[in-house]
Amino acid sequence: MNFNLSLKQPKLVAAMLATVLTSQLAGCNAVSELMNSEDNKQATAPVAKKLPYEMTQHGHTRVDNYYWMRDDKREDKEILAHLEAENAYLEAEMAHTQGLQETLFEEMTGRLKKDDASVPYFKNGYWWYSRFEGEQEYPIFARKKGSLDNPEEVLLNVNEMAKGHDYFQIGRSAASTNNKILAYSVDTVSRRIYDIQFKDLKTGEMFADKLEQTTGSIVWANDNQHVFYIKKNPQTLLGYQVYRHKLGTPQADDVLMYEENDTTFYTSIGKSRDGDMIYIYHDSTTTTGMSVLDANKPTGEFNVILPLKRGHEYYAEKRGDWFYIYTNDQAKNFKIAKAKINEAGDIKNWQDVVAHRKNVFVEDFIALDDYLIVEEKERGVTNIRVIEFDSGKESLIPFNDPAYYVGTTTNVNMDTDKLRLYYSSMTTPGSVLEYNLKDFSYTTLKQDEVVGDFDPSWYQSERVFVKARDGKEVPVSLVYRKDKFKRDGTNPIYQYAYGSYGSTIDAYFSASRLSLLDRGFVYAIAHIRGGQMLGREWYEDGKMFNKVNTFTDFIDVTRQLTVLNYGAEDKVFAVGGSAGGLLMGAIVNIAPELYQGVAAHVPFVDVVTTMSDASIPLTTGEYDEWGNPANKDSYEYMLSYSPYDQVAQQEYPNILVTTGLHDSQVQYFEPMKWVAKLREMKTDENKLYFLTNMEAGHGGSSGRFRRYKERALEYAFFMDLLEMDK
């Protein structure tokens, strides 16, 4: 599952266990022992016990033999021992690839610039930035007053803060409007449950205030005394209560400003670019809206801009006395309207600024004092449209790559004729570009450095359309190394996709991906239905009762890429995570013969059971994405593709599955159960490995370098299947 439903949007190191002690396994029926000898180490795959558990819905009974693996407290010794046995089994089986894993890890981390920094941005009298030092895993947050030539002031050294923690993550940080106090949020469990703390930036002392059980978001009022934050439901982990906190008072005295009682909605907060308004965003899959509060009057009340209406999605940006509004009102692919702030409560007062166009999908926008910046997609290609408010003149910023990602970034000031964009293509490292909006000249403020032997001219990207079984054309972004690509159907293919929530996976650069390309892999991103690469209809055609299109698109892309000789039929590897892990679970049930290897990371695979249980985090907010099994038609349709329910007695490809014990989005027991059932049912001798990061959650390990351990494992898993040893 995924918590990325906002319209305003643009992606695991396990501690390998060398052994499982016999004492840990004694009396545990969930696992089998590892068999070892001095000369020949042979591991036996853990075999889980079966305890039939019946679930009846709509007169239909399912039997789940592995339901017992769920432990919300993550304390059950038998379950933990089984996970550890799986880790030990994987390590034993992959021991012969250890040298390759180390080589890959060193390659990936060796490409990262050790001493690196973000591009500073200027706000409220200071230059703000973050940086890394040497081999340190975590960033340092810093600022300089007035000029970049002035001395550095370290705000947070996360390396020092993370000492003693297996996992450490800064969620958000925000300075008070007078620049004297820093509020920041910390997660030390990887459940995305944050504590908010406060630091006096003059003395370095910490305030006694500590706000617990939050989403991590922080918004300051302009009085420098009040902050707004969101508290999470401890069971569902939904952020549903917006509180106002006054510095120096206990959290118990905080004032509840808003409570979301509809469990299908997510709640988030923000602040207008000019600093005058505090926003509450109300987001569900099909309905969005906003409430606002004067940031100079924090003890006032939030007021909704326009009452929420099912099916209507909107959000607004303040510009002077106007709201500029992103809306799908009579506009499937969205449009941009405007209304006087005091008149926006009546949609009749909304005036079109960027009209709806059937073949152009409006993704996002920002409103500056003099310019409206619009991000839009036409046939899957992103355009940045610049509209001058005074003259109405419109211009497009040109880009030359066949496939790329571009979007606005850190444009924190409104009174400017400079626009910052983040640009990346499959052959171009990520770059921060600053455009002069008067003449469209630009400066590259930073391009991510790829350390070592790298030349972008060695690589070639392509964008092709392949025909799905129903005639729809699916865009695919490809990249390969020119001297390793033969176009004779012999190269291995690494095919990645996501395909849910309308999340678009654009063509982006990855330095770690070079380890595949340099060994002859063709890397393909399949922009399948369920994403929004080709507009809103592309998303709607891959959700709810159209979900199967996501799976068949991926399969059809696989077949067509081999027909077009981009790779070999027996050398295709498929990868997906979270909802993309559901995709992996579906394709191995439907077309296992197409894939030599599959990697499913934190996979959402037990669709019906999870979506039937409102106590599981994030379930209720996703009824409009997958369906509600309380409805018979939704139940039957979800059951027809649910990877866990559809595991059959058949051959499966080689599969690597990963999860995090503390995952709050896809609970660890989903992939755990799936692996157990696959082991029980599959009729082949192919590899099936399961790795649990015992310290992390959905995003894997914290730290700049450690996260590449699991990627090295995945690549080594695939390369070993190809008998590559280096």
N, C-alpha and C positions, 0 to 999 in steps of 0.2 A: 504494500500500500504506500501511498505517497501523500505528503503534506505539502503540496505545491499547487494549490488551487487558485491562488490569486492571479488576476489578469496581469498584474504588474510583475513580470518575470523575464528573463532571457531564456556535478555529476555530483586491505582490511588486514592489521598484521596480527596474526595470532601468535601467541607465545607457544611455539612448538614444544610438545611434551615428548621427551625422549622415551619414557617408559611409563607404564601404569603399574604401580606397585601391586603385588599379589594381595596385600592386606586391604587395599582399596576395593578389590573386586570380590573378596571373599563373601559369599552369601548373596551376591548380587546376580540375579537372574537376567538382568538386562544386557549383559555383555559377555562375550567370550574372551578367553585369555589369549594373549599374544604368545606364540610359540617361537622360541629362539634356540639356536645352537651357536657354538663358537664359529663354525665354518659356514653355516648357512642360516641366515635370519629369514624366517618365513612368518608373515603375519596373517592372522585369520580375521576376516571382517567381523565386526561386532554384530551379533544377531539379537534383535530386541524381542522381549517377551510379548505375547499377545493377550490382551485382556479385552474381550468384546464389549463394546459400548454402543447401545442402540439409540438412535435419534430418529424420531418420526415426525414428519411434516407433510401436511396435505395428503395423508393416508399412505405415504411412502416411507419405508424404513431403511435407513442406512446403518451399517455396522462399521464402527471405527475401532480397529484392534489396537490402535496406538494413541487413543485419546488420553491415556494415563500419563503421557509425556508432558502434559501441561502443568506447570507450576509457576503461578504468578509471582511468588516470592523468590523463586530461583534458589531454593535452599534444599530441595530434595536430593539426598545423597545418591540415590540410585540413578536419577536423571543426570546429575553432574558427572557421576562415574561413567555413564554411557557416552556422554559428550567427550570426556577425556579419553576414553577408549577409541572413539572415532578419530580424534586428533592424533593419537599414538599410532593407529593403524595407517592413517595417511602418511605420517612421517616415515614409518617403516617402509611403506610401499614406494615412497618417493625419495628414499634415501640415496638411491643411485643417481638422482638428479641434483643432489645438493650442490655440486660444483657448478652446474648450469644455473641453478637458482642464484647462487652467489655472483656469478658472472653477470646475469641479467640485472640483479639488484645494483651492482656496482656501475653498470652501464647507465641505468636510469637515474640514479642519484648523482652519478658523475657528470651528467648533462646539466644539472642544476647549478646555477651560479651561487656559490656559498655565501658571499657577502652581497646581499641584494636588498633592494628597497622599492616600495611603491612610489608612484609619482605623487609628489606633494600637491595638496590643493589648499587654496587660501580661503579662509572663512573667519569672519569676526576678529580680524587682526592677527591671526596666526596661520602658519603653514603646518598642516597636519599630515602625518605619514606613518608607515610602519616599515620595519626592516628586519632582516635576518643577519646573524653573525656566524660565520664559519660552519661548524658541524652542529650547531644548536638546533633543536627541533622546533622551537616556538618563536613567534615574532616578538619584537620590541616595538611598542607604540610610543611615538614621540611627537614633539612639535617644536617649532621655532617662532619666536615673536617677530613679526614685521618683515624680516628678511631671512632668506635661506643662508645668509652669511653669518647670522647670529648664532650664539651657542645653542646646543640641543638641550631640550628638557625631556627627560625620559618620564613618560606617564605610567607605563606598565612594562615590566620585564617579565614576560610570561614564562621564560625559562626558570627564573627563580621561583615564581609562583607555583609552577608545576612539580617542583621537587617533592618526592614522597607520594605522588599520585600515579597510578597506572594509566589513568586517562585524565586529560585536562583540556578544557575548551572554553575560550572566551566567546560568549554569544554576541553581545552588542556592547558598545561603549558610547557614552554621550557626555559631552562637557556642558556644564551649566552655561547660560547665556552670558554670564560675566566672566567665563573662562576660569573660575576659581575652584570648581568641584568637578570631579570625574565620577560618573556613575558607570558601573560595568557589571556584566552578568557572567557567572561561572557555572559550568557543568563538570562535575568530577565523577559521574557515573555513566555517562553516555546514554541517558534516557531523555535528553533534551528537557530536563527539568532544571531550571537555573535559579541560583541565588543572586540577588542584586546587592552590591556593596558600593560604598561611597568613599572617595579619597580626596583629602584636602590637597590641592595641587601646589599650594604655597609651602606648607609644612611637611607634606608627605605622610601625615597621620591619617589613619582610617577613622571614619565616623563609626559610632556604635550601631547605627542603623543597618539592618539586614533584612531583606525582603525575600521570603522563601516561597517555593512552589510556583515559580513564574515561568512564562514563556521566554524570558530573557530580553524582551523589548523594553526600551526606556524612552520616555519623552519628557523633557523639561518644560515646565511653564516658564514664562518670562520673568517671574519674580525671584527666580533662583532658590526658591524654598520648597516648591512642590514638584513632584514627579508623578507621572502616570505610568502604570504597568498593568500587566494582565496576569491573573492567577489561573493556574491550571486545576481542573478537576483531578483529584488524586487517583481515581480509578480509570477514567477514560482518557486522561491526559489532554483533554480539550481545553484550550484557553477560552474561558467563557465569562470571566469577571474582570472588568476594568476598574482599577482602584486608583485613588489619589492619595499619595503619601506626603506628609510634611516632615522635612528633616528634623531630627531630634525627638521624634515621637515614636512609640512602639508600633509595629505593624498591626497589632490588634486594634489600634485606633484609626486605621486607614478608612477612608470613605469610599463606599461602593458607588461608582458613577454609572455603571452599566452592567447588566447581567444578560447574557444570551441564553434564553430558555429553550431555543430550538436546537436540538443536538445535531441537526444536519448542517449547521453553520459554524464556520471558523471565525475567530475574532482577532484582529490585529490593529496596531496603532501606528500613527506617524505624525508628521508635522509639515506644514506648508513650507514651500521653498523660501518664502519671505519671512517665515517665523511667526506669523500672526495667528495661525490657527492650529489647533490640535485635532487630529483626525482619528475616528474609529472606523475601520473597514469591516463591513459585514459580508462574508464570503461563503456562498455555497456553490455547488457545481453549476447550477443553472440560474442563480439569483445573487446579485451583489448590490451593495449600496454603501453609503457613508453617513456618519454623523459628525458634527463639528462643534468645537468650543473655542471661544476667544482665548488665545494663549496668554493674554494680559489679565484675564479674569478667571483664574483656575478654579475658584470656588463656585463658578456658575454651573449651568447645566448643558449637556450635549443635546443638540437638536439634529434630527435627521434632515439631510438635504432634500430628499424626495422619498416618500414612503416606499418601502420595498414591495415589489410586485413580482410574483413568481414568473420566471422566464426573462425578466428584465435585468440586465447587467449594466452597471454604470460605476464609474468613479470620477472624481473631479480634481482639478488643480486650481488653486486660487491665483488670479492675476489681477491685482488692483481690486476693483469693485466687482469683478466678474469671476464666475466659475467657468473654466473650460472643461468639458465633460466628454469622456469616452463612454459610448453607449451603443447598445444593440437595438434600441427602439426603432422598429421598422427597418432594421439594418442587420441582416444576418452576419455579415462580415465587418460590422461595426463602423461607426462614423464618429466625428468629433463635433460637438455642439457647444454653444455658450449661452449663458444666462446671467443676468444681474444677480448678485448674491442674495439680495432680498426678494428676488422673484423666482428663484430656482425651484421652489417648492411646488410650482405648477408647471408640468411638462409642456404646456401650451406656450410657455415663454421661452422654451429652448429654441435657439436658432442654429441651423446647420452652418458649420465652418468648413469642415471637410465632409462632403456628401458621401453617402454610401455608394460603393461601386461593386458590382456583382463579382468581378474577377480580381479584386484587390482586397486583401485582408489587412485591416489596420490593427497592428499589434500593440502599439504604445505611443505615447507622446509626452513632450514636456513643453511648458509654456514659459518663455523668457519675456523680458520686458518688451523686446522688439521683434521677437521671432517665435513662431510656432514650429516645433521640430516633430515630425511624424515618422514613426517606424512602420513600414508596411511591407507586405509580401505580395509579389505578383508571380504566379506560377512557381512559387517556392523560392524566389530570389528576393532578398531583402533590399529595399530602397530606403534611403534617408531623405525625406522631403522637407525642404526648408521654405516656410511661408513668411514673408515680411508683413507684419501687421499693418503698417502705414500704407504701403503701396499695393498689397495683395499679390506681389510677385512671388512665383513659385519656382523652385529649382531643385534638381536632384543631385546629390553628391555621388559621383561615379566611382565604381569599383570594378576591377578588371579580372579577378579570379573567376573561374567557372563555378566554384562553390565556395562559400565563405560564411562567416558569422560577423555581424556588425551590430552594435547597439550603443546607446548613450551611456555615459559613466561619469560619476562624480561631478556633475554640473550643479554645484551647490548654490551658485549666485544667479540672480535673475538679470541684474544690470550688467550685461556683458554681450559682446559680439564675438566671443570665442565659444566654440562647442567642442567638448571632448567626446571622442568615440573610442570604443574598444573594438579592434579589428583583428580577425584571425581567419586563416584559411587552412586547408589541409597541408599546405606547403609553406605557409607563412606563420612564424611564431607570433603569439599574442602581442599586440601593439596598442599603445595608447596614442591616439592621434588628436591633435588640436587644430580645428579648422577655424580660419577667419571667415566669418559668415558674410563679410562684405564682398570678398573676391574669391572665396573658396580655396585660397592657398592654405597649405597645412604644414604643420611641423610634427615630426615623430618625436614625442616626448620620451617614449621608451619602447623598445622592442625586447621581449624576453630573450635573454641570451641563451643559446644552446652551446654549452661548453664542450670543447673537443672537436672531433672530426665531423663537421656538418656543413653541408652546402645545399641550400634549397633547390638549386638547379638540378640536383641529382634525382629529384622526385617529381612525379607528375600526378595531378589531380584531374578527375573527370566528373561530369555530372550526366547521368543517363536516366532515361525513363524505361521501365520495363512493364510489360502488360500483365496485369493480374487476370485471374480466371474469369472475372466478370467484365473484362474489357477496360477497367480503370488503369490509368498509367501511374505507376508508383515511382517517384524520384529516388535515385540512389546516388550518394556521393562516394567517390572512390579515390584512393590514393595508393601509389606503389612506387618502388624505386625503379627508375628507368632501366638500368643495366641488369636488374634481376627479374624483370617482367618479360615474359616470352610471348604472351597472347596466343599460346597454342594449347591452352587447357591443361597446363601442368603445374601452375602455381597453386599454393595453398591459399584459401580465402578465410579471412576473419570477418565475420558478418555480425554487426551490432545493431540493435534497435531497442526502442522503449515502447512507444505506441499506446499511451494512455494519458488521461487528464488533459488532453490538448497540449501537452508539453512537446515543444518542437526541439529536436536534437539537430542543431545546425552543423554544418561542416566546419570543424574547428581543428586547430593544431594540437598535437600531443607529442612532447619530446620522448616520453616513454614508448610511444608507438613505433618510434624509429627502430627499436630492437626487433620488431616484427618485420618492418619493411626491408631492413638491411639483410634479413634472412630469406627474402623472397616472397613474403606474404603480401597479398592484396587486401587492403583494409576497406571495408564497405560499411557505410551507414545507410540502412534502409529506412526511408522516411515514410513508414507505413501508416495506414489509417488508425485513428486513435490519437495521433498527434495533429498539429494544425499547420503543417508545412504548406498545404494547398488550401488553407482557409478553414472557416468554421464547419463547413459541410464535411471536410476531411476528418475532423474530429468526431462529429456526430455519427459518421458512417463507421466508426470503430469503437463505439461504446454501447452500453445497455444491450438491446436485442440485436445489435449489429457487431458485437464484440468479436465474433468469429472471423470477421474480415481482417482484423489485426493479425491473426495467426496465419490465415491463408495468404495474405500479402507477403509476409515474411518468407513463407515456403515458396511462393511463386518467384520471389526475387532470387532465392537460392537457385532454383532451377534455371532461371533465365541467365544468371551470371555465368553458369557453367556452359549453357548453350552458346553464349556470346564469347566463350573461351577466355573469360577472365580468370578462371581457375579450374582445378580438377574436381570431378564429381566425387572422388574418394578422399578429398582433402579439404572439406568444408568444416569450419569451426564456428559455432554460434555462441553469442554471449549476450546476456541481459541481466539487469538487476532490479529488484523491487517489483514493480508491475512488469518490468521487462523480464524478471525472473518467472512471473506467471507465463509470459510469452514462451520462455524456454520450456517450461513444464508442458505447455500445450503442444508445441511442435514436436517434442520427443514422443508424445502419445500419438500424434497424427501422422507424422512422416519421419520416424526414427532413422530410416535407411539413408536419408540425405546427409546426415551429419556424422563425421568421424569423432568429433568431440564437442561437448557443450559445457559451458560454465554458467551456472545460475547463482547469482549473488543475492543474498538476502531475499529469496524468492517468495512472493505472495502466491501460494499454491493451494491452500485449503479454503477455496473461495466460499463455498456454501456455509461451512461451519463458522468461519470467521464473520461473515456478513449476517449470520443469524444470531450473533452474540453481541448485544449492544454494550456489554461491559468491556469488550476488547477495545483498546485505544484506537480511535479514528474510524471505527466501523460506521457509526451513524452518519458521519459527514460524507460518506461515499455511496449512499443509496442511489443517488442520481448518476453515478458513474457506472456502477455494476448492476444495480437493482436491489430490491428488498426481498429477501427470501420469504417473508411473511406473505407475499403475493405469489400465488401458485405459478403463474406464467414466468415470473422472474426466477423462482426456485428451479423450475424445470430447465429453463435456458441456461442458468449458471451451472447447474449440475451437469449439463451436456458437455461442458468444456473444462470444468474444474480439474486442474492437473492431478490433484491427490485422489479425487473420486474416480478418475478415468484411467488410473494406472492399470495395465492389463498384463496378462501372461503373454509376453511377446519379447522380442529382442529390442534392446535400447542401445543408444550410442554410449561411448565413454563419457562419463559425467563427473564434473567437479561442482560441489555445492558448498557455499559459504554462508555463514550467519554470524551475528553478534549476540551473545547471551543477553545483553541489556537492551536489545533493539526495541524501541517503542513504536515503530511503524509496522514492521512485520515481525511478529513474535517468534522467538527462536524455535518454538515447538512446531511451527508449520514446516520448515525445511527438515527438521528432525524426524517428524512423522513421515514425510514424503520419502526420505532416504530409506527409512525402515521398510516402507511398503514396496519401494522399488526393489530392495534386496530380496524381499519375499517373493515378488511376482516375476521379475525379469528372467528370461530363459537363456541369456547369453553369458559369456565369461568376460565381458567388457568391464573396464574399470569403473568403480563408483566410489568416490571419495567425498568425505564430509568434514569441513573445517569449521570449528566454532571459535571465534575470538572471545575468550572468557572475560575480557576486560572492556569490550567495546559494544557499541550499538549499531544503528543503521548505517552510519557513515564510516564505520571501521575505526582503525586506530587513530588516535590523535598524534600530532607530530608531523613535521615536514618530510622526513625521510622514511620513518618506519612504515608509513602507509604503502610504500612500494614493495614491501616484502610479499604481500599477498598477490600483487600484480605479477611479480617475478614467479611466484608459484603457479599462477594461471598460465603464463606463457610457457613455463617449463613443462607443465602438464601437456599442453598441445604439442610442443616441440618433441617431447619424448614419444608421443604417438607417431610422429613422423620420423623417429629414430635420429633426430638431431641431438648431438651431444655437446654442441658449443654454438 
